[in-house]
């Protein structure tokens, strides 16, 4: 278990901003998350790096979502089934980590519609 403390964190997008350590996304889709707690002057000071760019990559928006609070928007693009870690780096130091599991579209656990159980 990694006990390293980071100064920032990834959160969900929405009114509740739930802290994310890991997330699952379907192949071929994208997901928007927030990077919180990284107060810098320019987006170019933050690097978003994937441990497996063939599976998932991330890009940070040029304008902060909320600059004074250090909140940035990051878009994740999923290309292939697998797993990767998205790292947010500032001055070469990892400041936040998000584990991403990319799953096939048929592995999302949706019920089969033509069964009696699913008609209730």
C-alpha positions in Angstrom: 0.0 0.0 0.0 1.3 3.4 -1.0 1.2 5.7 2.1 2.7 8.7 0.4 0.8 11.9 1.0 0.2 14.2 -2.0 -0.6 17.9 -1.8 -3.4 17.7 -4.4 -6.2 15.3 -5.2 -8.4 14.4 -8.1 -12.2 14.8 -7.5 -15.4 14.2 -9.4 -17.0 17.0 -11.4 -20.3 18.2 -10.0 -21.7 19.9 -7.0 -20.2 17.5 -4.4 -16.6 17.1 -5.7 -16.1 13.6 -4.3 -12.4 12.7 -3.8 -11.2 10.1 -6.3 -8.4 7.6 -5.8 -9.6 5.3 -8.6 -12.2 5.3 -11.3 -13.5 3.0 -14.1 -14.1 4.2 -17.6 -15.3 2.4 -20.8 -13.0 2.0 -23.8 -13.4 4.8 -26.3 -15.0 7.2 -23.9 -13.7 10.2 -21.9 -14.2 11.5 -18.4 -13.7 14.9 -16.9 -12.2 15.2 -13.4 -10.9 18.1 -11.3 -7.4 18.5 -9.9 -7.8 20.3 -6.6 -5.3 22.0 -4.3 -2.6 22.9 -6.9 -2.2 26.7 -6.8 0.1 27.7 -9.7 0.1 30.7 -12.0 -0.2 28.8 -15.3 -1.4 25.4 -16.5 2.0 24.9 -18.1 3.5 24.4 -14.6 1.3 21.2 -14.2 2.1 18.1 -16.2 -0.5 15.3 -16.5 1.3 12.0 -17.1 -0.1 8.5 -17.7 1.8 5.4 -16.6 0.3 3.7 -19.6 -0.6 6.2 -22.4 -1.8 3.5 -24.7 -4.7 2.8 -22.3 -5.5 6.3 -21.0 -4.1 9.9 -21.3 -5.0 13.1 -19.7 -4.9 16.8 -20.6 -5.3 19.8 -18.4 -7.4 22.8 -19.5 -5.5 26.1 -20.0 -7.7 28.1 -17.8 -8.3 27.1 -14.1 -11.8 26.1 -13.0 -11.1 28.2 -9.8 -7.6 29.7 -9.7 -7.6 31.1 -6.1 -8.6 27.6 -4.8 -6.2 25.8 -7.1 -8.8 23.8 -9.0 -8.1 22.7 -12.5 -10.1 20.7 -15.1 -8.5 17.5 -16.5 -10.0 15.4 -19.3 -9.2 11.7 -19.5 -9.3 9.9 -22.8 -9.5 6.1 -22.8 -8.2 4.2 -25.8 -7.7 0.6 -24.8 -8.7 -1.9 -22.1 -6.3 -2.0 -19.2 -5.2 0.0 -16.2 -3.0 3.0 -15.7 -2.1 5.7 -13.1 -2.7 9.3 -14.0 -0.1 11.5 -12.3 -0.3 15.2 -11.8 3.2 16.7 -11.5 4.4 20.1 -10.4 8.1 20.9 -10.8 8.7 17.2 -11.5 7.1 16.1 -8.2 4.0 14.0 -8.1 1.2 16.0 -6.4 -1.8 13.8 -7.1 -2.5 10.2 -8.4 -5.6 8.7 -9.9 -5.8 5.0 -10.7 -7.9 4.3 -13.9 -9.3 1.0 -15.0 -10.5 1.0 -18.6 -13.1 -1.6 -19.2 -14.8 -3.0 -22.4 -18.2 -1.6 -23.1 -19.9 -4.9 -22.4 -18.4 -5.2 -18.9 -20.3 -2.4 -17.2 -22.8 -4.8 -15.6 -25.9 -3.7 -17.3 -28.8 -6.2 -17.0 -30.1 -8.2 -19.9 -33.4 -6.5 -20.9 -35.3 -9.7 -22.0 -35.5 -11.4 -18.7 -38.5 -11.4 -16.3 -36.3 -10.2 -13.4 -35.4 -7.0 -15.3 -38.9 -6.1 -16.2 -39.8 -5.4 -12.6 
